[in-house]
């Protein structure tokens, strides 16, 4: 079963970005590499500007930020880095995808046939909570992606 490796320092970084944007949604990129067939290893998290006019409960990643993320990956091509997916925050709700999150993911899937990872950060749930999701093989629904055990 696929799993996501996300170190404690990178998790902490996501919570910082999410809390800084509160009460608006924060968003950005998960950059790393795919080790084997099912081990997603995030090595960098990058914030992006949220361009959505209703940022309290929606996000739109700035396309210029995506271009910067792709350039970063190209500079580190020898390390096998690529955009593995996206992260965003739910400032006032648990880290479960909304119907809008599903529509956005399905739009990307229809355009690129890429099953990106989607990490959702809930900064205000006690110490904070996050979860990872990925579209199923048909691109119709989200499935939870477990985090790999810490080593």
MODELLER restraints for C-alpha pairs under 7 A, 6 or more apart:
rsr = mdl.restraints
at = mdl.atoms
rsr.add(forms.Gaussian(group=physical.xy_distance, feature=features.Distance(at['CA:1:A'], at['CA:38:A']), mean=6.73, stdev=0.5))
rsr.add(forms.Gaussian(group=physical.xy_distance, feature=features.Distance(at['CA:2:A'], at['CA:38:A']), mean=4.21, stdev=0.5))
rsr.add(forms.Gaussian(group=physical.xy_distance, feature=features.Distance(at['CA:2:A'], at['CA:39:A']), mean=5.76, stdev=0.5))
rsr.add(forms.Gaussian(group=physical.xy_distance, feature=features.Distance(at['CA:2:A'], at['CA:145:A']), mean=6.85, stdev=0.5))
rsr.add(forms.Gaussian(group=physical.xy_distance, feature=features.Distance(at['CA:3:A'], at['CA:38:A']), mean=6.39, stdev=0.5))
rsr.add(forms.Gaussian(group=physical.xy_distance, feature=features.Distance(at['CA:3:A'], at['CA:39:A']), mean=5.39, stdev=0.5))
rsr.add(forms.Gaussian(group=physical.xy_distance, feature=features.Distance(at['CA:3:A'], at['CA:40:A']), mean=6.19, stdev=0.5))
rsr.add(forms.Gaussian(group=physical.xy_distance, feature=features.Distance(at['CA:3:A'], at['CA:145:A']), mean=5.94, stdev=0.5))
rsr.add(forms.Gaussian(group=physical.xy_distance, feature=features.Distance(at['CA:3:A'], at['CA:146:A']), mean=5.11, stdev=0.5))
rsr.add(forms.Gaussian(group=physical.xy_distance, feature=features.Distance(at['CA:3:A'], at['CA:147:A']), mean=5.32, stdev=0.5))
rsr.add(forms.Gaussian(group=physical.xy_distance, feature=features.Distance(at['CA:3:A'], at['CA:148:A']), mean=5.25, stdev=0.5))
rsr.add(forms.Gaussian(group=physical.xy_distance, feature=features.Distance(at['CA:4:A'], at['CA:39:A']), mean=6.16, stdev=0.5))
rsr.add(forms.Gaussian(group=physical.xy_distance, feature=features.Distance(at['CA:4:A'], at['CA:40:A']), mean=4.77, stdev=0.5))
rsr.add(forms.Gaussian(group=physical.xy_distance, feature=features.Distance(at['CA:4:A'], at['CA:41:A']), mean=6.02, stdev=0.5))
rsr.add(forms.Gaussian(group=physical.xy_distance, feature=features.Distance(at['CA:4:A'], at['CA:145:A']), mean=6.92, stdev=0.5))
rsr.add(forms.Gaussian(group=physical.xy_distance, feature=features.Distance(at['CA:4:A'], at['CA:146:A']), mean=6.32, stdev=0.5))
rsr.add(forms.Gaussian(group=physical.xy_distance, feature=features.Distance(at['CA:4:A'], at['CA:147:A']), mean=4.63, stdev=0.5))
rsr.add(forms.Gaussian(group=physical.xy_distance, feature=features.Distance(at['CA:4:A'], at['CA:148:A']), mean=5.36, stdev=0.5))
rsr.add(forms.Gaussian(group=physical.xy_distance, feature=features.Distance(at['CA:5:A'], at['CA:40:A']), mean=6.02, stdev=0.5))
rsr.add(forms.Gaussian(group=physical.xy_distance, feature=features.Distance(at['CA:5:A'], at['CA:41:A']), mean=4.70, stdev=0.5))
rsr.add(forms.Gaussian(group=physical.xy_distance, feature=features.Distance(at['CA:5:A'], at['CA:42:A']), mean=6.08, stdev=0.5))
rsr.add(forms.Gaussian(group=physical.xy_distance, feature=features.Distance(at['CA:5:A'], at['CA:147:A']), mean=6.00, stdev=0.5))
rsr.add(forms.Gaussian(group=physical.xy_distance, feature=features.Distance(at['CA:5:A'], at['CA:148:A']), mean=5.21, stdev=0.5))
rsr.add(forms.Gaussian(group=physical.xy_distance, feature=features.Distance(at['CA:6:A'], at['CA:41:A']), mean=6.66, stdev=0.5))
rsr.add(forms.Gaussian(group=physical.xy_distance, feature=features.Distance(at['CA:6:A'], at['CA:42:A']), mean=5.62, stdev=0.5))
rsr.add(forms.Gaussian(group=physical.xy_distance, feature=features.Distance(at['CA:10:A'], at['CA:45:A']), mean=6.71, stdev=0.5))
rsr.add(forms.Gaussian(group=physical.xy_distance, feature=features.Distance(at['CA:15:A'], at['CA:121:A']), mean=6.91, stdev=0.5))
rsr.add(forms.Gaussian(group=physical.xy_distance, feature=features.Distance(at['CA:15:A'], at['CA:123:A']), mean=5.88, stdev=0.5))
rsr.add(forms.Gaussian(group=physical.xy_distance, feature=features.Distance(at['CA:17:A'], at['CA:26:A']), mean=6.66, stdev=0.5))
rsr.add(forms.Gaussian(group=physical.xy_distance, feature=features.Distance(at['CA:18:A'], at['CA:26:A']), mean=5.35, stdev=0.5))
rsr.add(forms.Gaussian(group=physical.xy_distance, feature=features.Distance(at['CA:18:A'], at['CA:89:A']), mean=5.75, stdev=0.5))
rsr.add(forms.Gaussian(group=physical.xy_distance, feature=features.Distance(at['CA:18:A'], at['CA:121:A']), mean=6.99, stdev=0.5))
rsr.add(forms.Gaussian(group=physical.xy_distance, feature=features.Distance(at['CA:18:A'], at['CA:123:A']), mean=6.20, stdev=0.5))
rsr.add(forms.Gaussian(group=physical.xy_distance, feature=features.Distance(at['CA:19:A'], at['CA:123:A']), mean=6.04, stdev=0.5))
rsr.add(forms.Gaussian(group=physical.xy_distance, feature=features.Distance(at['CA:22:A'], at['CA:91:A']), mean=6.04, stdev=0.5))
rsr.add(forms.Gaussian(group=physical.xy_distance, feature=features.Distance(at['CA:23:A'], at['CA:56:A']), mean=6.10, stdev=0.5))
rsr.add(forms.Gaussian(group=physical.xy_distance, feature=features.Distance(at['CA:23:A'], at['CA:91:A']), mean=5.98, stdev=0.5))
rsr.add(forms.Gaussian(group=physical.xy_distance, feature=features.Distance(at['CA:24:A'], at['CA:55:A']), mean=5.11, stdev=0.5))
rsr.add(forms.Gaussian(group=physical.xy_distance, feature=features.Distance(at['CA:24:A'], at['CA:56:A']), mean=4.18, stdev=0.5))
rsr.add(forms.Gaussian(group=physical.xy_distance, feature=features.Distance(at['CA:24:A'], at['CA:57:A']), mean=6.89, stdev=0.5))
rsr.add(forms.Gaussian(group=physical.xy_distance, feature=features.Distance(at['CA:24:A'], at['CA:91:A']), mean=6.74, stdev=0.5))
rsr.add(forms.Gaussian(group=physical.xy_distance, feature=features.Distance(at['CA:25:A'], at['CA:55:A']), mean=5.64, stdev=0.5))
rsr.add(forms.Gaussian(group=physical.xy_distance, feature=features.Distance(at['CA:25:A'], at['CA:56:A']), mean=5.74, stdev=0.5))
rsr.add(forms.Gaussian(group=physical.xy_distance, feature=features.Distance(at['CA:25:A'], at['CA:57:A']), mean=6.26, stdev=0.5))
rsr.add(forms.Gaussian(group=physical.xy_distance, feature=features.Distance(at['CA:25:A'], at['CA:58:A']), mean=6.49, stdev=0.5))
rsr.add(forms.Gaussian(group=physical.xy_distance, feature=features.Distance(at['CA:25:A'], at['CA:59:A']), mean=6.30, stdev=0.5))
rsr.add(forms.Gaussian(group=physical.xy_distance, feature=features.Distance(at['CA:25:A'], at['CA:88:A']), mean=6.54, stdev=0.5))
rsr.add(forms.Gaussian(group=physical.xy_distance, feature=features.Distance(at['CA:25:A'], at['CA:89:A']), mean=5.11, stdev=0.5))
rsr.add(forms.Gaussian(group=physical.xy_distance, feature=features.Distance(at['CA:25:A'], at['CA:90:A']), mean=6.09, stdev=0.5))
rsr.add(forms.Gaussian(group=physical.xy_distance, feature=features.Distance(at['CA:25:A'], at['CA:91:A']), mean=6.27, stdev=0.5))
rsr.add(forms.Gaussian(group=physical.xy_distance, feature=features.Distance(at['CA:26:A'], at['CA:50:A']), mean=6.48, stdev=0.5))
rsr.add(forms.Gaussian(group=physical.xy_distance, feature=features.Distance(at['CA:26:A'], at['CA:88:A']), mean=5.30, stdev=0.5))
rsr.add(forms.Gaussian(group=physical.xy_distance, feature=features.Distance(at['CA:26:A'], at['CA:89:A']), mean=5.30, stdev=0.5))
rsr.add(forms.Gaussian(group=physical.xy_distance, feature=features.Distance(at['CA:27:A'], at['CA:47:A']), mean=5.92, stdev=0.5))
rsr.add(forms.Gaussian(group=physical.xy_distance, feature=features.Distance(at['CA:27:A'], at['CA:48:A']), mean=5.67, stdev=0.5))
rsr.add(forms.Gaussian(group=physical.xy_distance, feature=features.Distance(at['CA:27:A'], at['CA:50:A']), mean=6.34, stdev=0.5))
rsr.add(forms.Gaussian(group=physical.xy_distance, feature=features.Distance(at['CA:27:A'], at['CA:59:A']), mean=6.88, stdev=0.5))
rsr.add(forms.Gaussian(group=physical.xy_distance, feature=features.Distance(at['CA:27:A'], at['CA:61:A']), mean=6.66, stdev=0.5))
rsr.add(forms.Gaussian(group=physical.xy_distance, feature=features.Distance(at['CA:27:A'], at['CA:87:A']), mean=5.46, stdev=0.5))
rsr.add(forms.Gaussian(group=physical.xy_distance, feature=features.Distance(at['CA:27:A'], at['CA:88:A']), mean=3.99, stdev=0.5))
rsr.add(forms.Gaussian(group=physical.xy_distance, feature=features.Distance(at['CA:27:A'], at['CA:89:A']), mean=6.52, stdev=0.5))
rsr.add(forms.Gaussian(group=physical.xy_distance, feature=features.Distance(at['CA:28:A'], at['CA:46:A']), mean=5.40, stdev=0.5))
rsr.add(forms.Gaussian(group=physical.xy_distance, feature=features.Distance(at['CA:28:A'], at['CA:47:A']), mean=4.13, stdev=0.5))
rsr.add(forms.Gaussian(group=physical.xy_distance, feature=features.Distance(at['CA:28:A'], at['CA:48:A']), mean=4.52, stdev=0.5))
rsr.add(forms.Gaussian(group=physical.xy_distance, feature=features.Distance(at['CA:28:A'], at['CA:61:A']), mean=6.88, stdev=0.5))
rsr.add(forms.Gaussian(group=physical.xy_distance, feature=features.Distance(at['CA:28:A'], at['CA:86:A']), mean=5.68, stdev=0.5))
rsr.add(forms.Gaussian(group=physical.xy_distance, feature=features.Distance(at['CA:28:A'], at['CA:87:A']), mean=5.33, stdev=0.5))
rsr.add(forms.Gaussian(group=physical.xy_distance, feature=features.Distance(at['CA:28:A'], at['CA:88:A']), mean=6.40, stdev=0.5))
rsr.add(forms.Gaussian(group=physical.xy_distance, feature=features.Distance(at['CA:29:A'], at['CA:45:A']), mean=5.72, stdev=0.5))
rsr.add(forms.Gaussian(group=physical.xy_distance, feature=features.Distance(at['CA:29:A'], at['CA:46:A']), mean=5.11, stdev=0.5))
rsr.add(forms.Gaussian(group=physical.xy_distance, feature=features.Distance(at['CA:29:A'], at['CA:47:A']), mean=6.44, stdev=0.5))
rsr.add(forms.Gaussian(group=physical.xy_distance, feature=features.Distance(at['CA:29:A'], at['CA:83:A']), mean=6.77, stdev=0.5))
rsr.add(forms.Gaussian(group=physical.xy_distance, feature=features.Distance(at['CA:29:A'], at['CA:85:A']), mean=5.92, stdev=0.5))
rsr.add(forms.Gaussian(group=physical.xy_distance, feature=features.Distance(at['CA:29:A'], at['CA:86:A']), mean=4.36, stdev=0.5))
rsr.add(forms.Gaussian(group=physical.xy_distance, feature=features.Distance(at['CA:29:A'], at['CA:87:A']), mean=5.86, stdev=0.5))
rsr.add(forms.Gaussian(group=physical.xy_distance, feature=features.Distance(at['CA:30:A'], at['CA:42:A']), mean=6.21, stdev=0.5))
rsr.add(forms.Gaussian(group=physical.xy_distance, feature=features.Distance(at['CA:30:A'], at['CA:44:A']), mean=6.30, stdev=0.5))
rsr.add(forms.Gaussian(group=physical.xy_distance, feature=features.Distance(at['CA:30:A'], at['CA:45:A']), mean=4.94, stdev=0.5))
rsr.add(forms.Gaussian(group=physical.xy_distance, feature=features.Distance(at['CA:30:A'], at['CA:46:A']), mean=6.72, stdev=0.5))
rsr.add(forms.Gaussian(group=physical.xy_distance, feature=features.Distance(at['CA:30:A'], at['CA:83:A']), mean=5.95, stdev=0.5))
rsr.add(forms.Gaussian(group=physical.xy_distance, feature=features.Distance(at['CA:30:A'], at['CA:84:A']), mean=5.49, stdev=0.5))
rsr.add(forms.Gaussian(group=physical.xy_distance, feature=features.Distance(at['CA:30:A'], at['CA:85:A']), mean=5.01, stdev=0.5))
rsr.add(forms.Gaussian(group=physical.xy_distance, feature=features.Distance(at['CA:30:A'], at['CA:86:A']), mean=5.31, stdev=0.5))
rsr.add(forms.Gaussian(group=physical.xy_distance, feature=features.Distance(at['CA:30:A'], at['CA:87:A']), mean=6.66, stdev=0.5))
rsr.add(forms.Gaussian(group=physical.xy_distance, feature=features.Distance(at['CA:31:A'], at['CA:42:A']), mean=5.55, stdev=0.5))
rsr.add(forms.Gaussian(group=physical.xy_distance, feature=features.Distance(at['CA:31:A'], at['CA:43:A']), mean=6.03, stdev=0.5))
rsr.add(forms.Gaussian(group=physical.xy_distance, feature=features.Distance(at['CA:31:A'], at['CA:44:A']), mean=5.07, stdev=0.5))
rsr.add(forms.Gaussian(group=physical.xy_distance, feature=features.Distance(at['CA:31:A'], at['CA:45:A']), mean=6.04, stdev=0.5))
rsr.add(forms.Gaussian(group=physical.xy_distance, feature=features.Distance(at['CA:31:A'], at['CA:81:A']), mean=6.50, stdev=0.5))
rsr.add(forms.Gaussian(group=physical.xy_distance, feature=features.Distance(at['CA:31:A'], at['CA:82:A']), mean=5.61, stdev=0.5))
rsr.add(forms.Gaussian(group=physical.xy_distance, feature=features.Distance(at['CA:31:A'], at['CA:83:A']), mean=4.61, stdev=0.5))
rsr.add(forms.Gaussian(group=physical.xy_distance, feature=features.Distance(at['CA:31:A'], at['CA:84:A']), mean=5.44, stdev=0.5))
rsr.add(forms.Gaussian(group=physical.xy_distance, feature=features.Distance(at['CA:32:A'], at['CA:41:A']), mean=5.51, stdev=0.5))
rsr.add(forms.Gaussian(group=physical.xy_distance, feature=features.Distance(at['CA:32:A'], at['CA:42:A']), mean=4.24, stdev=0.5))
rsr.add(forms.Gaussian(group=physical.xy_distance, feature=features.Distance(at['CA:32:A'], at['CA:43:A']), mean=4.79, stdev=0.5))
rsr.add(forms.Gaussian(group=physical.xy_distance, feature=features.Distance(at['CA:32:A'], at['CA:44:A']), mean=6.36, stdev=0.5))
rsr.add(forms.Gaussian(group=physical.xy_distance, feature=features.Distance(at['CA:32:A'], at['CA:81:A']), mean=4.84, stdev=0.5))
rsr.add(forms.Gaussian(group=physical.xy_distance, feature=features.Distance(at['CA:32:A'], at['CA:82:A']), mean=5.63, stdev=0.5))
rsr.add(forms.Gaussian(group=physical.xy_distance, feature=features.Distance(at['CA:32:A'], at['CA:83:A']), mean=6.59, stdev=0.5))
rsr.add(forms.Gaussian(group=physical.xy_distance, feature=features.Distance(at['CA:32:A'], at['CA:84:A']), mean=6.24, stdev=0.5))
rsr.add(forms.Gaussian(group=physical.xy_distance, feature=features.Distance(at['CA:33:A'], at['CA:40:A']), mean=6.11, stdev=0.5))
rsr.add(forms.Gaussian(group=physical.xy_distance, feature=features.Distance(at['CA:33:A'], at['CA:41:A']), mean=5.44, stdev=0.5))
rsr.add(forms.Gaussian(group=physical.xy_distance, feature=features.Distance(at['CA:33:A'], at['CA:42:A']), mean=6.64, stdev=0.5))
rsr.add(forms.Gaussian(group=physical.xy_distance, feature=features.Distance(at['CA:33:A'], at['CA:80:A']), mean=5.71, stdev=0.5))
rsr.add(forms.Gaussian(group=physical.xy_distance, feature=features.Distance(at['CA:33:A'], at['CA:81:A']), mean=5.00, stdev=0.5))
rsr.add(forms.Gaussian(group=physical.xy_distance, feature=features.Distance(at['CA:33:A'], at['CA:82:A']), mean=6.08, stdev=0.5))
rsr.add(forms.Gaussian(group=physical.xy_distance, feature=features.Distance(at['CA:34:A'], at['CA:40:A']), mean=4.70, stdev=0.5))
rsr.add(forms.Gaussian(group=physical.xy_distance, feature=features.Distance(at['CA:34:A'], at['CA:41:A']), mean=6.15, stdev=0.5))
rsr.add(forms.Gaussian(group=physical.xy_distance, feature=features.Distance(at['CA:35:A'], at['CA:41:A']), mean=6.94, stdev=0.5))
rsr.add(forms.Gaussian(group=physical.xy_distance, feature=features.Distance(at['CA:48:A'], at['CA:61:A']), mean=6.18, stdev=0.5))
rsr.add(forms.Gaussian(group=physical.xy_distance, feature=features.Distance(at['CA:48:A'], at['CA:62:A']), mean=6.38, stdev=0.5))
rsr.add(forms.Gaussian(group=physical.xy_distance, feature=features.Distance(at['CA:48:A'], at['CA:65:A']), mean=5.78, stdev=0.5))
rsr.add(forms.Gaussian(group=physical.xy_distance, feature=features.Distance(at['CA:49:A'], at['CA:61:A']), mean=6.18, stdev=0.5))
rsr.add(forms.Gaussian(group=physical.xy_distance, feature=features.Distance(at['CA:49:A'], at['CA:62:A']), mean=5.53, stdev=0.5))
rsr.add(forms.Gaussian(group=physical.xy_distance, feature=features.Distance(at['CA:50:A'], at['CA:59:A']), mean=5.48, stdev=0.5))
rsr.add(forms.Gaussian(group=physical.xy_distance, feature=features.Distance(at['CA:50:A'], at['CA:60:A']), mean=5.27, stdev=0.5))
rsr.add(forms.Gaussian(group=physical.xy_distance, feature=features.Distance(at['CA:50:A'], at['CA:61:A']), mean=5.29, stdev=0.5))
rsr.add(forms.Gaussian(group=physical.xy_distance, feature=features.Distance(at['CA:50:A'], at['CA:62:A']), mean=6.24, stdev=0.5))
rsr.add(forms.Gaussian(group=physical.xy_distance, feature=features.Distance(at['CA:51:A'], at['CA:59:A']), mean=6.73, stdev=0.5))
rsr.add(forms.Gaussian(group=physical.xy_distance, feature=features.Distance(at['CA:51:A'], at['CA:60:A']), mean=5.18, stdev=0.5))
rsr.add(forms.Gaussian(group=physical.xy_distance, feature=features.Distance(at['CA:51:A'], at['CA:61:A']), mean=6.32, stdev=0.5))
rsr.add(forms.Gaussian(group=physical.xy_distance, feature=features.Distance(at['CA:51:A'], at['CA:62:A']), mean=5.98, stdev=0.5))
rsr.add(forms.Gaussian(group=physical.xy_distance, feature=features.Distance(at['CA:52:A'], at['CA:58:A']), mean=6.38, stdev=0.5))
rsr.add(forms.Gaussian(group=physical.xy_distance, feature=features.Distance(at['CA:52:A'], at['CA:59:A']), mean=5.15, stdev=0.5))
rsr.add(forms.Gaussian(group=physical.xy_distance, feature=features.Distance(at['CA:52:A'], at['CA:60:A']), mean=4.93, stdev=0.5))
rsr.add(forms.Gaussian(group=physical.xy_distance, feature=features.Distance(at['CA:73:A'], at['CA:81:A']), mean=5.20, stdev=0.5))
rsr.add(forms.Gaussian(group=physical.xy_distance, feature=features.Distance(at['CA:73:A'], at['CA:82:A']), mean=5.26, stdev=0.5))
rsr.add(forms.Gaussian(group=physical.xy_distance, feature=features.Distance(at['CA:84:A'], at['CA:116:A']), mean=5.78, stdev=0.5))
rsr.add(forms.Gaussian(group=physical.xy_distance, feature=features.Distance(at['CA:84:A'], at['CA:117:A']), mean=6.07, stdev=0.5))
rsr.add(forms.Gaussian(group=physical.xy_distance, feature=features.Distance(at['CA:85:A'], at['CA:116:A']), mean=4.53, stdev=0.5))
rsr.add(forms.Gaussian(group=physical.xy_distance, feature=features.Distance(at['CA:85:A'], at['CA:117:A']), mean=4.33, stdev=0.5))
rsr.add(forms.Gaussian(group=physical.xy_distance, feature=features.Distance(at['CA:85:A'], at['CA:118:A']), mean=5.78, stdev=0.5))
rsr.add(forms.Gaussian(group=physical.xy_distance, feature=features.Distance(at['CA:86:A'], at['CA:117:A']), mean=6.25, stdev=0.5))
rsr.add(forms.Gaussian(group=physical.xy_distance, feature=features.Distance(at['CA:86:A'], at['CA:118:A']), mean=5.08, stdev=0.5))
rsr.add(forms.Gaussian(group=physical.xy_distance, feature=features.Distance(at['CA:86:A'], at['CA:119:A']), mean=6.40, stdev=0.5))
rsr.add(forms.Gaussian(group=physical.xy_distance, feature=features.Distance(at['CA:87:A'], at['CA:118:A']), mean=5.51, stdev=0.5))
rsr.add(forms.Gaussian(group=physical.xy_distance, feature=features.Distance(at['CA:87:A'], at['CA:119:A']), mean=4.50, stdev=0.5))
rsr.add(forms.Gaussian(group=physical.xy_distance, feature=features.Distance(at['CA:87:A'], at['CA:120:A']), mean=5.65, stdev=0.5))
rsr.add(forms.Gaussian(group=physical.xy_distance, feature=features.Distance(at['CA:88:A'], at['CA:119:A']), mean=6.59, stdev=0.5))
rsr.add(forms.Gaussian(group=physical.xy_distance, feature=features.Distance(at['CA:88:A'], at['CA:120:A']), mean=5.21, stdev=0.5))
rsr.add(forms.Gaussian(group=physical.xy_distance, feature=features.Distance(at['CA:88:A'], at['CA:121:A']), mean=6.16, stdev=0.5))
rsr.add(forms.Gaussian(group=physical.xy_distance, feature=features.Distance(at['CA:89:A'], at['CA:120:A']), mean=5.39, stdev=0.5))
rsr.add(forms.Gaussian(group=physical.xy_distance, feature=features.Distance(at['CA:89:A'], at['CA:121:A']), mean=4.43, stdev=0.5))
rsr.add(forms.Gaussian(group=physical.xy_distance, feature=features.Distance(at['CA:89:A'], at['CA:122:A']), mean=5.74, stdev=0.5))
rsr.add(forms.Gaussian(group=physical.xy_distance, feature=features.Distance(at['CA:90:A'], at['CA:120:A']), mean=6.79, stdev=0.5))
rsr.add(forms.Gaussian(group=physical.xy_distance, feature=features.Distance(at['CA:90:A'], at['CA:121:A']), mean=6.07, stdev=0.5))
rsr.add(forms.Gaussian(group=physical.xy_distance, feature=features.Distance(at['CA:90:A'], at['CA:122:A']), mean=5.09, stdev=0.5))
rsr.add(forms.Gaussian(group=physical.xy_distance, feature=features.Distance(at['CA:91:A'], at['CA:122:A']), mean=5.68, stdev=0.5))
rsr.add(forms.Gaussian(group=physical.xy_distance, feature=features.Distance(at['CA:91:A'], at['CA:123:A']), mean=6.09, stdev=0.5))
rsr.add(forms.Gaussian(group=physical.xy_distance, feature=features.Distance(at['CA:91:A'], at['CA:124:A']), mean=6.33, stdev=0.5))
rsr.add(forms.Gaussian(group=physical.xy_distance, feature=features.Distance(at['CA:92:A'], at['CA:124:A']), mean=6.56, stdev=0.5))
rsr.add(forms.Gaussian(group=physical.xy_distance, feature=features.Distance(at['CA:93:A'], at['CA:122:A']), mean=6.45, stdev=0.5))
rsr.add(forms.Gaussian(group=physical.xy_distance, feature=features.Distance(at['CA:94:A'], at['CA:122:A']), mean=5.69, stdev=0.5))
rsr.add(forms.Gaussian(group=physical.xy_distance, feature=features.Distance(at['CA:95:A'], at['CA:120:A']), mean=4.97, stdev=0.5))
rsr.add(forms.Gaussian(group=physical.xy_distance, feature=features.Distance(at['CA:95:A'], at['CA:121:A']), mean=5.70, stdev=0.5))
rsr.add(forms.Gaussian(group=physical.xy_distance, feature=features.Distance(at['CA:95:A'], at['CA:122:A']), mean=5.45, stdev=0.5))
rsr.add(forms.Gaussian(group=physical.xy_distance, feature=features.Distance(at['CA:95:A'], at['CA:129:A']), mean=6.84, stdev=0.5))
rsr.add(forms.Gaussian(group=physical.xy_distance, feature=features.Distance(at['CA:95:A'], at['CA:130:A']), mean=5.63, stdev=0.5))
rsr.add(forms.Gaussian(group=physical.xy_distance, feature=features.Distance(at['CA:95:A'], at['CA:131:A']), mean=5.69, stdev=0.5))
rsr.add(forms.Gaussian(group=physical.xy_distance, feature=features.Distance(at['CA:96:A'], at['CA:120:A']), mean=6.91, stdev=0.5))
rsr.add(forms.Gaussian(group=physical.xy_distance, feature=features.Distance(at['CA:106:A'], at['CA:139:A']), mean=6.21, stdev=0.5))
rsr.add(forms.Gaussian(group=physical.xy_distance, feature=features.Distance(at['CA:106:A'], at['CA:140:A']), mean=6.93, stdev=0.5))
rsr.add(forms.Gaussian(group=physical.xy_distance, feature=features.Distance(at['CA:109:A'], at['CA:115:A']), mean=6.39, stdev=0.5))
rsr.add(forms.Gaussian(group=physical.xy_distance, feature=features.Distance(at['CA:109:A'], at['CA:139:A']), mean=6.53, stdev=0.5))
rsr.add(forms.Gaussian(group=physical.xy_distance, feature=features.Distance(at['CA:115:A'], at['CA:134:A']), mean=6.43, stdev=0.5))
rsr.add(forms.Gaussian(group=physical.xy_distance, feature=features.Distance(at['CA:115:A'], at['CA:135:A']), mean=5.98, stdev=0.5))
rsr.add(forms.Gaussian(group=physical.xy_distance, feature=features.Distance(at['CA:116:A'], at['CA:134:A']), mean=6.29, stdev=0.5))
rsr.add(forms.Gaussian(group=physical.xy_distance, feature=features.Distance(at['CA:117:A'], at['CA:132:A']), mean=6.80, stdev=0.5))
rsr.add(forms.Gaussian(group=physical.xy_distance, feature=features.Distance(at['CA:117:A'], at['CA:133:A']), mean=5.92, stdev=0.5))
rsr.add(forms.Gaussian(group=physical.xy_distance, feature=features.Distance(at['CA:117:A'], at['CA:134:A']), mean=5.03, stdev=0.5))
rsr.add(forms.Gaussian(group=physical.xy_distance, feature=features.Distance(at['CA:118:A'], at['CA:132:A']), mean=5.54, stdev=0.5))
rsr.add(forms.Gaussian(group=physical.xy_distance, feature=features.Distance(at['CA:118:A'], at['CA:133:A']), mean=5.05, stdev=0.5))
rsr.add(forms.Gaussian(group=physical.xy_distance, feature=features.Distance(at['CA:118:A'], at['CA:134:A']), mean=6.09, stdev=0.5))
rsr.add(forms.Gaussian(group=physical.xy_distance, feature=features.Distance(at['CA:119:A'], at['CA:130:A']), mean=6.81, stdev=0.5))
rsr.add(forms.Gaussian(group=physical.xy_distance, feature=features.Distance(at['CA:119:A'], at['CA:131:A']), mean=5.60, stdev=0.5))
rsr.add(forms.Gaussian(group=physical.xy_distance, feature=features.Distance(at['CA:119:A'], at['CA:132:A']), mean=4.27, stdev=0.5))
rsr.add(forms.Gaussian(group=physical.xy_distance, feature=features.Distance(at['CA:119:A'], at['CA:133:A']), mean=6.28, stdev=0.5))
rsr.add(forms.Gaussian(group=physical.xy_distance, feature=features.Distance(at['CA:120:A'], at['CA:130:A']), mean=5.52, stdev=0.5))
rsr.add(forms.Gaussian(group=physical.xy_distance, feature=features.Distance(at['CA:120:A'], at['CA:131:A']), mean=5.52, stdev=0.5))
rsr.add(forms.Gaussian(group=physical.xy_distance, feature=features.Distance(at['CA:120:A'], at['CA:132:A']), mean=6.38, stdev=0.5))
rsr.add(forms.Gaussian(group=physical.xy_distance, feature=features.Distance(at['CA:121:A'], at['CA:129:A']), mean=6.07, stdev=0.5))
rsr.add(forms.Gaussian(group=physical.xy_distance, feature=features.Distance(at['CA:121:A'], at['CA:130:A']), mean=4.43, stdev=0.5))
rsr.add(forms.Gaussian(group=physical.xy_distance, feature=features.Distance(at['CA:121:A'], at['CA:131:A']), mean=6.85, stdev=0.5))
rsr.add(forms.Gaussian(group=physical.xy_distance, feature=features.Distance(at['CA:122:A'], at['CA:128:A']), mean=5.64, stdev=0.5))
rsr.add(forms.Gaussian(group=physical.xy_distance, feature=features.Distance(at['CA:122:A'], at['CA:129:A']), mean=5.15, stdev=0.5))
rsr.add(forms.Gaussian(group=physical.xy_distance, feature=features.Distance(at['CA:122:A'], at['CA:130:A']), mean=5.92, stdev=0.5))
rsr.add(forms.Gaussian(group=physical.xy_distance, feature=features.Distance(at['CA:123:A'], at['CA:129:A']), mean=6.41, stdev=0.5))
rsr.add(forms.Gaussian(group=physical.xy_distance, feature=features.Distance(at['CA:132:A'], at['CA:144:A']), mean=5.99, stdev=0.5))
rsr.add(forms.Gaussian(group=physical.xy_distance, feature=features.Distance(at['CA:132:A'], at['CA:145:A']), mean=5.16, stdev=0.5))
rsr.add(forms.Gaussian(group=physical.xy_distance, feature=features.Distance(at['CA:132:A'], at['CA:146:A']), mean=6.83, stdev=0.5))
rsr.add(forms.Gaussian(group=physical.xy_distance, feature=features.Distance(at['CA:133:A'], at['CA:142:A']), mean=5.98, stdev=0.5))
rsr.add(forms.Gaussian(group=physical.xy_distance, feature=features.Distance(at['CA:133:A'], at['CA:143:A']), mean=5.54, stdev=0.5))
rsr.add(forms.Gaussian(group=physical.xy_distance, feature=features.Distance(at['CA:133:A'], at['CA:144:A']), mean=4.48, stdev=0.5))
rsr.add(forms.Gaussian(group=physical.xy_distance, feature=features.Distance(at['CA:133:A'], at['CA:145:A']), mean=5.03, stdev=0.5))
rsr.add(forms.Gaussian(group=physical.xy_distance, feature=features.Distance(at['CA:134:A'], at['CA:142:A']), mean=5.37, stdev=0.5))
rsr.add(forms.Gaussian(group=physical.xy_distance, feature=features.Distance(at['CA:134:A'], at['CA:143:A']), mean=5.41, stdev=0.5))
rsr.add(forms.Gaussian(group=physical.xy_distance, feature=features.Distance(at['CA:134:A'], at['CA:144:A']), mean=6.42, stdev=0.5))
rsr.add(forms.Gaussian(group=physical.xy_distance, feature=features.Distance(at['CA:134:A'], at['CA:145:A']), mean=6.35, stdev=0.5))
rsr.add(forms.Gaussian(group=physical.xy_distance, feature=features.Distance(at['CA:135:A'], at['CA:141:A']), mean=5.48, stdev=0.5))
rsr.add(forms.Gaussian(group=physical.xy_distance, feature=features.Distance(at['CA:135:A'], at['CA:142:A']), mean=4.37, stdev=0.5))
rsr.add(forms.Gaussian(group=physical.xy_distance, feature=features.Distance(at['CA:135:A'], at['CA:143:A']), mean=5.93, stdev=0.5))
rsr.add(forms.Gaussian(group=physical.xy_distance, feature=features.Distance(at['CA:136:A'], at['CA:142:A']), mean=5.90, stdev=0.5))
rsr.add(forms.Gaussian(group=physical.xy_distance, feature=features.Distance(at['CA:136:A'], at['CA:143:A']), mean=5.98, stdev=0.5))
